Amino acid sequence: MRLIRELRSCVVFMRGQLVGVSGNGIGNGNLKVTPRRMMSGKTYNVPPSSEFVARVSGIATMAKLPYQETAEGLDAAFIGVPIDTGTSNRPGTRFGPRQIRAESVILRNYSGTGAAPWESMMVADIGDVNVNLYDIKDTCKRIREMYRKVMVNGCIPLTLGGDHTISYPILQAVAEKHGPVGLIHVDAHADTGDMSLGVKITHGTPFRRCVEEGLLDCKRVAQIGLRGTGYTPDAYSWSREQGFRVVRAEECWYKSLVPLMTEVRAQMGKGPVYLSFDIDALDPAFAPGTGTPEIAGLTPIQGLEIVRGCRGLNLVGCDLVEVSPPYDNTGNTAITAANLLFEMLCVLPKIKYY
């Protein structure tokens, strides 16, 4: 039996057992089956374990999941949107999805919470939106059209950005299926500007556009981690006027955000919720690879508390945006992003826990 001929073989769960692969990877090898009782008897996509397949081998998909061209048959899908044409400061987020995928090889099968996503849902990487790097309006159209197809299949999108412009067309597609949604927006910036340099579609305007089009249930919107200098004395007055809950970074200093997320879950209720996490919500000491860094931000621990605090919500989509690899040659920003995306997967409604 040829083993790992094209490095496409995945560890698969069948009849409640884990089938592992061993051998030298270049010729004939031995198939090693390690029985383990799991929580599901179904067959799902499960990434190959680094116990059997070297992390540095193979094509870089998110978490080394299988790649497929559409969302058909999937419960959740990782999707890349590689654009930086909406950025106002440092570019480079067009390389974000690729770098996040490359660093995601460090991920394993289970969260520290005991979540078991590969035993709970059919998940795959369905590649990138074919964006137009010369026309942001056309790019938004392309994003919207792809996500409509994803939503029609009943699949939950988990997006690798890309700058924050992308949340606007994604939410257009999400709201077409679910109606106005609640929003947990984790960011250093409110992204509620009206226009920049005469342009209405940028990474600083997505949530104003969403409000104008009725895509958000404004009483169920929480913005967490906002900070930095502003164009007016109160940069967040527009958010408050819409009914958003605004949690400035100063309110998060020196404390756990577990109590805050208890309040946010109550605010969100049982309706559909979208989670949008800008990596610049984290302090640039932890995540320097981003285009608009602001000092005195959240810690990775607090970021994890926010994502894990979404467990129990009716999450219908998530994104992780604004990773700009050229500004972090350690790769740590992308590693953090990959872990946060994995944790987002782990709090989706169908996920089982040990």
C-alpha positions in Angstrom: 0.0 0.0 0.0 1.5 3.3 -1.0 1.6 5.7 1.9 1.3 9.5 1.9 2.1 9.5 -1.9 0.9 13.1 -2.4 0.8 14.1 1.3 -2.9 14.3 0.9 -3.8 11.5 3.3 -5.6 12.8 6.4 -6.2 11.2 9.7 -9.9 10.3 9.6 -12.4 9.4 12.2 -14.4 6.3 11.3 -16.7 4.4 13.5 -15.4 6.2 16.6 -11.8 5.3 16.0 -8.8 7.4 15.1 -6.9 6.0 12.1 -3.3 7.2 12.1 -0.7 6.9 9.4 2.9 5.8 9.9 5.7 5.0 7.5 8.7 6.6 5.7 6.4 8.6 3.4 8.4 7.8 0.2 7.7 4.2 -0.5 5.7 1.3 0.9 4.8 1.8 4.6 2.7 0.2 7.2 -0.8 1.4 8.1 -1.0 1.8 11.9 -4.5 1.9 13.4 -4.7 3.3 16.9 -8.2 2.7 18.4 -9.6 5.6 20.4 -13.1 6.2 21.5 -14.4 9.5 20.3 -17.5 11.5 20.8 -18.9 11.0 17.3 -19.3 8.0 15.1 -19.5 10.1 11.9 -16.7 10.7 9.4 -15.3 14.2 9.3 -12.3 15.9 7.8 -9.5 15.8 10.3 -6.0 17.3 9.6 -3.0 15.0 9.6 -1.3 14.9 13.0 2.3 16.0 13.1 2.9 12.7 14.9 2.7 11.2 11.5 3.1 13.9 8.9 5.7 16.7 9.2 4.3 20.1 9.7 6.5 21.6 7.0 5.3 19.2 4.3 2.3 19.6 2.1 0.2 22.5 0.8 -0.5 25.2 3.3 -4.2 25.1 3.9 -5.8 26.4 7.1 -4.8 23.9 9.9 -3.8 21.5 7.1 -7.4 20.8 6.4 -8.4 19.4 3.0 -9.1 21.9 0.3 -12.3 21.9 -1.7 -13.6 24.4 -4.3 -17.1 25.0 -2.8 -18.8 25.0 0.5 -21.1 22.1 -0.5 -21.4 19.5 2.2 -19.6 21.7 4.8 -20.8 22.9 8.2 -18.0 25.5 8.3 -15.4 26.7 5.9 -12.2 28.8 6.1 -12.1 31.4 3.4 -9.3 33.9 2.5 -10.0 37.4 1.3 -6.5 38.8 0.4 -7.0 42.5 0.0 -5.4 45.7 1.3 -6.9 48.2 -1.1 -9.0 49.6 1.6 -6.2 50.4 4.0 -5.4 54.0 5.1 -1.9 53.5 6.6 0.4 50.5 6.2 -0.5 48.0 3.5 0.3 44.2 3.4 -2.9 42.6 4.5 -3.3 41.0 1.1 -0.7 38.6 2.3 -2.5 37.9 5.6 -4.5 34.8 4.5 -1.4 33.1 3.1 0.7 33.8 6.2 -2.1 32.7 8.6 -2.4 29.4 6.7 1.4 28.9 6.8 1.5 29.5 10.6 -1.6 27.4 11.3 0.4 24.2 10.9 1.1 24.5 14.7 -2.6 23.8 15.5 -3.6 20.5 16.9 -6.9 18.7 17.2 -8.4 20.0 20.5 -8.7 23.4 22.2 -7.5 23.9 25.7 -11.2 24.1 26.6 -11.8 20.5 25.5 -13.5 21.5 22.3 -13.3 18.9 19.6 -14.1 20.6 16.2 -12.9 17.8 14.0 -15.3 15.4 15.7 -18.2 17.8 15.5 -18.4 19.4 12.1 -17.4 18.9 8.4 -14.8 21.7 7.9 -12.5 22.5 4.9 -10.5 25.3 3.4 -12.3 26.5 0.3 -9.5 28.9 -0.8 -9.6 32.6 -1.5 -12.1 35.0 -3.1 -10.7 36.0 -6.5 -10.4 39.7 -5.5 -9.8 42.6 -7.9 -6.8 44.5 -6.6 -7.5 47.5 -8.8 -11.2 48.0 -8.0 -12.5 47.9 -4.4 -16.2 48.1 -5.4 -15.7 45.1 -7.8 -13.9 43.3 -5.0 -16.8 43.8 -2.6 -19.2 42.5 -5.3 -17.0 39.4 -5.7 -16.9 38.8 -1.9 -20.6 39.2 -1.6 -21.3 36.8 -4.4 -19.0 34.1 -3.0 -20.4 34.4 0.5 -24.0 34.2 -0.9 -23.1 30.8 -2.3 -21.5 29.8 1.1 -24.6 30.9 3.0 -27.0 29.1 0.6 -25.2 25.8 1.5 -25.9 26.4 5.2 -22.1 26.7 5.9 -20.7 29.1 8.5 -17.8 31.2 7.1 -14.6 31.7 9.0 -12.7 34.4 7.2 -9.0 35.1 7.0 -8.4 38.8 6.1 -7.5 41.0 4.4 -8.3 44.5 5.6 -11.5 45.3 7.5 -13.4 46.5 4.3 -14.3 42.9 3.8 -16.7 42.7 6.7 -19.2 44.9 4.8 -19.8 42.7 1.8 -19.7 39.6 4.0 -22.4 41.0 6.3 -24.5 41.8 3.2 -24.5 38.1 2.4 -25.0 37.0 6.0 -27.9 39.4 6.5 -29.6 38.2 3.3 -29.9 34.8 4.9 -30.4 35.7 8.6 -31.7 39.2 8.6 -30.1 41.9 10.8 -27.5 40.3 13.0 -25.9 41.1 16.3 -22.2 42.0 16.1 -19.3 41.5 18.4 -16.6 43.8 17.0 -13.2 43.5 18.6 -10.9 46.3 17.4 -8.8 49.4 18.2 -11.0 51.4 15.9 -14.8 51.8 15.6 -14.7 51.6 11.7 -17.8 53.8 11.6 -16.4 56.6 9.5 -18.5 58.1 6.7 -15.8 58.5 4.1 -12.0 58.9 3.7 -10.6 61.1 0.9 -14.0 61.2 -0.6 -14.4 57.4 -0.7 -17.2 55.6 1.2 -15.9 52.0 1.0 -12.6 51.6 3.1 -11.5 49.7 6.1 -12.6 52.6 8.3 -16.2 52.6 7.1 -17.7 49.1 7.0 -20.0 49.3 10.0 -21.5 52.6 9.0 -22.3 51.1 5.7 -23.8 48.1 7.4 -26.0 50.3 9.6 -27.2 52.3 6.6 -28.3 49.1 4.9 -30.0 47.6 7.9 -27.6 44.7 8.2 -27.1 45.0 12.0 -29.4 44.7 14.9 -28.0 47.8 16.5 -29.1 47.1 20.1 -27.1 43.9 19.8 -23.8 45.4 18.8 -20.8 45.5 21.1 -17.4 47.1 20.2 -14.6 46.1 22.4 -11.0 47.4 22.7 -11.5 50.8 21.1 -8.7 53.3 21.7 -6.2 55.7 20.2 -6.3 59.3 19.1 -9.4 60.7 17.4 -10.6 63.2 14.9 -13.1 64.6 17.4 -13.3 64.7 21.2 -15.5 61.7 21.3 -14.7 59.4 18.4 -17.4 56.9 19.5 -20.5 59.1 19.8 -21.9 57.9 16.5 -21.7 54.3 17.7 -23.5 55.1 20.9 -26.2 57.0 19.0 -27.0 53.9 17.1 -27.4 51.9 20.3 -24.0 50.1 20.2 -22.3 49.2 23.4 -18.8 50.7 23.4 -16.1 49.2 25.6 -13.0 51.2 25.4 -9.6 49.6 26.0 -9.1 51.6 29.2 -12.1 49.7 30.6 -10.3 46.4 30.0 -6.9 47.2 31.5 -5.6 45.0 34.3 -8.6 42.7 34.3 -10.1 39.5 33.0 -12.8 40.0 30.4 -14.8 36.9 31.4 -17.4 39.1 33.3 -17.7 41.4 30.4 -18.5 38.5 28.0 -21.2 37.3 30.4 -22.8 40.7 29.9 -22.2 40.6 26.1 -23.8 37.2 25.8 -26.9 38.5 27.6 -26.9 41.5 25.2 -26.7 39.2 22.1 -29.5 36.9 23.3 -30.5 34.0 21.0 -30.5 35.8 17.7 -27.8 35.4 15.0 -24.4 36.9 15.8 -21.4 37.8 13.7 -17.9 38.0 15.3 -15.4 40.4 13.7 -11.9 40.5 15.2 -9.4 43.0 14.0 -5.9 41.9 15.1 -5.0 45.5 16.0 -7.3 45.1 19.0 -4.3 43.5 20.6 -1.5 45.6 21.8 1.2 46.0 19.1 3.7 44.5 21.5 1.9 41.2 20.9 0.7 41.7 17.3 2.9 44.2 15.5 2.1 42.8 12.1 -0.8 45.1 11.3 -1.5 48.3 9.4 -2.9 50.7 11.9 -1.4 49.8 15.3 -2.5 51.6 18.5 -0.6 51.4 21.8 -2.1 50.2 25.1 -4.3 47.5 23.7 -5.7 44.1 24.7 -3.6 41.2 25.6 -3.8 37.8 23.8 -5.3 36.4 27.0 -8.1 38.9 26.8 -8.6 38.2 23.1 -8.9 34.6 23.9 -11.4 35.3 26.7 -13.5 37.3 24.2 -13.6 34.5 21.6 -14.2 31.7 24.2 -16.8 33.9 25.8 -18.9 33.6 22.6 -19.6 30.0 23.3 -23.3 29.5 23.5 -24.2 32.2 21.0 -25.8 31.6 17.7 -22.7 32.5 15.7 -23.4 32.6 11.9 -20.0 33.9 10.8 -16.6 35.1 12.0 -13.6 37.0 10.6 -10.1 37.8 11.6 -8.7 40.7 9.7 -5.8 43.2 9.3 -2.9 40.8 9.6 0.0 42.4 7.7 2.9 40.0 7.6 5.6 42.4 6.3 5.5 44.2 9.6 6.2 41.1 11.7 9.1 39.0 10.5 8.7 36.6 13.5 5.3 35.4 12.2 3.8 35.7 15.7 1.0 38.0 14.6 -0.1 35.3 12.1 0.3 32.6 14.7 -2.0 34.5 17.1 -4.5 35.0 14.3 -4.5 31.3 13.4 -5.1 30.4 17.0 -7.9 32.9 17.4 -9.6 31.5 14.2 -9.3 28.0 15.6 -10.9 29.2 18.8 -13.7 30.8 16.8 -14.4 27.4 15.1 -14.4 25.9 18.6 -17.3 28.1 19.8 -19.6 27.5 16.9 -23.0 26.0 17.9 -22.5 22.4 16.9 -19.1 21.9 18.6 -18.8 19.2 21.2 -16.7 19.4 24.3 -14.9 16.8 26.4 
